[in-house]
Amino acid sequence: MKFLCDQMLGTLAKWLRLFGFDTFYANSELEDEDLLQIAKKENRFIITRDKQLIARGKKEKLSIIEMDTTDIDEQLNLVLRDIKINEADVLSRCSLCNTILNEIKKNNVKNRVPERVFENNEKFWFCSKCDKIYWMGSHYEKIKDKIKELQK
C-alpha cells in the first residue's frame, strides 16, 4: 500500500515511513494538480485535510483518506484501522526521504554515530539518498509499542 500525504501531514508521513509504508510527502512547491497526477500515476492513497483536494480526488475516482484531526494517534488509527503492519517492514524506509534503507557494516559507521550507539548496537542501516544512519535504539521500542497500540 502506497500513500501520499499533503504538506499539512508531515508527522503522519514520517510515522507511515517508520512503519515501512511507501509514503510520498508533498512539499509546498507542489500544486494540487501535481499531487493528483502523482497519486494517479503511482497508485497512491491521498491523505489530506484539504477539502478542495478531496473533492478533486474523488471526482477523478482516486483513493482518498479524509483527515479531520490533527492528533497523530487519531490520524494513524484512521489510516491503519484496516491495515496490518508487517513488522519486517518496520524501519525499512528513511523517515526523511522515503528511500529503502540498506544494511551497512558496523565498522563503516564507527565515526558516524555516537560512541555509545556504536558500542550498544550490532546492526545499522543507511539511506543511500540522504546518507542518514539508522539503528534499533529506544525509538524502535516506541515504534513497536505504537504498533501494538494501533493493532488492538
C-alpha positions in Angstrom: 0.0 0.0 0.0 1.3 3.4 -1.0 0.3 6.8 0.4 0.6 10.4 -0.5 0.4 12.9 2.4 -0.2 16.5 1.7 2.1 19.1 3.3 -0.1 19.5 6.4 0.6 15.9 7.4 4.4 15.7 7.8 4.3 13.9 11.1 1.9 11.3 9.7 4.1 10.8 6.7 7.1 10.2 8.9 5.2 7.6 11.1 4.0 5.8 8.0 7.5 5.6 6.7 8.8 4.3 10.0 6.1 1.6 9.8 7.6 0.7 6.4 4.9 2.2 4.1 5.9 3.8 0.9 4.8 7.4 1.6 5.2 10.4 -0.6 5.2 13.6 1.3 4.2 16.7 -0.6 6.3 19.8 -0.3 4.9 23.4 -0.6 6.1 23.7 -4.2 3.6 21.1 -5.4 0.1 22.2 -6.6 -3.0 20.1 -6.1 -2.8 19.1 -9.8 0.7 17.7 -9.2 -0.5 15.7 -6.2 -3.4 14.2 -8.2 -1.1 13.2 -11.0 1.4 11.6 -8.7 -1.3 9.7 -6.9 -2.8 8.5 -10.2 0.5 7.6 -11.8 1.9 5.8 -8.7 -1.5 4.3 -7.4 -1.3 6.1 -4.1 -3.9 6.8 -1.5 -4.2 10.5 -0.9 -4.3 11.5 2.7 -5.4 15.1 3.2 -7.4 17.7 5.1 -7.7 19.9 2.1 -11.4 20.0 1.1 -10.6 21.1 -2.5 -8.1 18.3 -2.9 -10.6 15.8 -1.5 -13.3 16.9 -3.9 -10.9 16.9 -7.0 -9.5 13.5 -6.0 -13.0 12.0 -5.6 -14.0 13.5 -9.0 -11.1 11.7 -10.6 -12.0 8.5 -8.7 -8.8 8.4 -6.7 -8.5 6.7 -3.3 -8.8 9.4 -0.7 -8.4 9.2 3.1 -10.1 12.3 4.5 -8.2 13.5 7.6 -10.3 15.5 10.1 -8.0 15.5 13.1 -4.6 17.0 14.0 -4.0 14.3 16.7 -1.3 11.9 15.4 -2.7 8.9 17.2 -6.1 9.5 15.7 -4.6 10.0 12.3 -2.7 6.7 12.5 -5.8 4.9 13.7 -7.8 6.3 10.8 -5.2 5.4 8.2 -4.3 2.0 9.6 -7.5 0.7 11.0 -7.9 -2.0 8.4 -4.2 -2.5 7.5 -1.8 -5.0 9.1 1.6 -3.6 9.8 4.3 -6.1 8.8 7.0 -6.0 11.5 9.6 -7.0 8.9 8.9 -3.7 7.1 9.3 -1.5 10.2 12.3 0.8 9.8 12.9 -0.3 6.3 12.5 3.2 4.8 14.2 6.5 5.5 11.9 8.6 7.6 13.2 11.8 5.9 13.1 10.9 2.2 11.2 7.5 1.9 14.2 5.6 0.3 14.6 1.9 1.1 17.3 1.5 3.7 20.4 -0.7 3.2 22.2 -2.5 5.9 25.8 -1.3 6.5 28.6 -3.0 8.3 29.2 -1.8 11.8 32.8 -0.8 11.2 31.6 1.6 8.4 29.6 3.7 10.9 32.2 3.9 13.7 32.8 7.7 13.3 29.3 8.5 12.0 27.3 7.7 15.1 27.7 8.5 18.8 30.3 6.2 20.5 27.6 4.9 22.9 25.4 4.0 20.0 28.2 2.2 18.2 29.1 0.2 21.3 25.5 -0.8 22.1 24.3 -1.8 18.6 25.4 -4.5 16.2 23.1 -3.7 13.2 23.0 -0.4 11.3 21.3 0.8 8.1 21.8 3.8 5.9 19.9 5.8 3.4 21.7 6.0 0.1 19.9 9.2 -0.8 20.3 11.4 2.3 23.1 9.4 4.0 21.4 9.1 7.3 22.3 6.2 9.6 19.7 4.2 11.5 19.9 1.7 14.3 17.4 0.0 16.6 17.6 2.3 19.6 15.0 3.2 22.1 12.9 4.7 19.3 12.5 1.2 17.9 10.7 0.1 21.1 8.5 3.1 20.9 7.6 2.2 17.4 6.8 -1.4 18.4 4.6 -0.1 21.3 2.8 2.2 18.8 2.1 -0.8 16.5 0.7 -2.8 19.4 -1.5 0.1 20.4 -2.8 0.5 16.8 -3.4 -3.2 16.2 -5.6 -3.7 19.3 
